[in-house]
Amino acid sequence: MANPSFHLERPHPAPIAGVDEAGRGPLAGPVVAAAVILDRRRVPRGINDSKKLTAEARQALSAKLHRCAAVGIGVASNEEIDAINIYQATMLAMIRAVDALGVAPAVVLVDGNALPKWQHSARAIIGGDGLCLSIAAASIVAKHHRDCLMIAYDGDHPGYGWSSNKGYATPDHRAALAKLGPSPLHRRSFEPVAQLMLAL
């Protein structure tokens, strides 16, 4: 399958922001969205869907993107996820990411099948992180930023293995959760955290 390209951006006026999120599924930590406006004259090589890249490649590309593109990051906390649900929290993180750009985009291209409630002209693109360079860039920034947060949180709340599992429901994370109970960063509205909370 071909790598992401600019073919989905071409029909739209500049500046064009690509938006993607990371962390909808984990049991712990925030959901993070990134918005990226690429400079077509300075696009780093190797941009692809973040899931197809190694952590080392994401780190290097994220650093390059911060130097040569407009980047905005939005975070919705685990408390916000529990209060308004993961879908609404994801939309909130996307709104915050575009607001953090410092540049008003003419159009926003969003990975997925839904759009936040905002005033921007926007298009949702299913599988956009594998098709659209701007969205792929955003997927890299969002994933790397969230991974860094979870590694830092592992130092504050040791025992759950967040440096390696990033808060996802891996067997080691589930075992630690059963042994240690929920941390302040666990999503109380997610199973099996919700079931543990009932038992406390």
N, C-alpha and C positions, 0 to 999 in steps of 0.2 A: 504494500500500500504506500502511496506517495506521502512524503513528509508535508507538513503544513506549508501553505504558501500565502501570497497576498491576493489570491483570486476572489476571495469573499470581501475583501476590503475595497477592491477597485471601483465598484459602482457607487461608493459613498464619498461624500466630501470629507476632507480632513479638518481637524484632527479626529482620528478614529481611536477609540479606546477598546481594548479587549479586556474582558472580565472573566475570572474563574475563581472557584473556591477550593478549599481543602479542609477536610475534617468534619464532614457531615456525619460520618458513621461511628466515630470512636465513642467509648464510654466516658472519656474524661477530656478536659481541656476545651478550648474555644473552637469555634469555626472561624476560619480566616479567608478573606477574599482579597484579591489583588486586581488592580486596574493598571494597564500598561498602554501607553501611546508610543509606538515605535517611530524612530527616525529611519525612514526607508534607506537613507544613505549610510546608516551605521547600525546594521542589524547583525548581531553576533551570530556566528555560524553554530549550527548544532541545535537550534531551538526546535523542540518537539513536545508532544504531550509529556507532561512531567512523569507520568507513570511508566514511560518507556526509557527514562534516563536514570542513571545511578545517582546516589546522593551526592557524590563528588561532582558529577557533571551539573547537577542542579545548583550546587553551591557556586561553582565557577560562573555559570550562566547568570544566576541571580545577581552576582556582584557586577558583571558586565552590564546587565540591564539597568541597574541602579546608576551606572555611570553614563549611559548613552541614550536612555529613554526617560520619559516622564512616568513615574511609578507612584501609585497610591495603594495603601494597605488599609483594610478595614477588619476589625475584630469584633466578634460578638461572643461574650463570655458564656461559660457554662450556666451561670445564673440566668442570663438572658435566654439561653436555649430552653431552660426549664420553665421560664415564665411565659414565653410566647411560642414555643415549639421550634424544632430545628429548621423547618422550612422558612418560617418568618425570620428567624435569627440569621439564616443564610442571606435572605433578601436584605436585611439590615446591614450585614457585613459588606455586601456589594455596594449599597448606597454609600456607606462610609468610605469604601475604597475609592469610588469615583470622586466623592467630595474631597478626598485627600490628594488628588492629582495636582491641584493648583492650576489646572488648565480646564476650561469648559470644553468637553468633546462635542463635535458636531453630531456624532453618532456613537453608540455603544453597542458592541457585539458581545453577547453573553453566552457562555457555554450552558447548554441545557435546553429545557422546553418552557421556561417561565422567566418573566421579567419582574424586577422590583417595581413598585409604584413610585415613579419619578417623572420628572418633566423632560428627560432626555429622549431624543429620538433613538430607538434601540431595536435590536433584532436578536431573538433567541435562536441559537444554532445547536442542534443536537449533535454531539460528538465534535463540537467546535474546537476542542483542544487538540484534535488530530487533523484538523482541516485548515484552521485559520492561524496565521503566524501571531497575530496580536493576542488571541486567546491562549495559544500555546505558551507565549511569553508570560502571560498572567498566571497560568497554571504552575509554571516553574517558580515564580516569585512567591505565590501563595503557599505552595507545598514546602519550599525551603524555609519560609518565615515560620510556618506552624511547627515544622520539625525542630527548629531552633528553640521555640518557646517550650516545647515538650521536653527537650533535653535539659533546659534550665529548670523546669518544674520538677524534673526527676531529682535534682539536687535538693529541692525544698521538701519533696514528699517521696523519700526513697522507699524502695521495696516493691513498687509496682512495675518496674522495668520500662518506664516511659522513654528512656534513651533509645531503646531498641524497638518497642512496640508502638510508640507514639500515641498511646492511649487507646489503640484499637483492642477489640475483644479477643486477643490471642489467648491460648491456654494458660500461659504464664501470668498474664494480667488477670484473668478470671480467678486463678488459684490465689494470687496475692489479694485480690479483692475479697475473696471468701475468708482469708486468714486475717487481714488487717482491717477490713471494713472500708467504707467509702472515705475518700479524702475530701477536703473542701472543693477540689476541682472536678470531682465526679459529677456526671449529669444524673441528677436524681430522677428524671423522667424517663431514663433509658433502662431497659432490662439488661443485665440482672441487678443493676444498682437499685432500682425501685423495689424489687423484691427483698433485697437486704435491708432497706430502710424500714420496710414493714415489720421485719423481724427484730429491729432494735427497740 
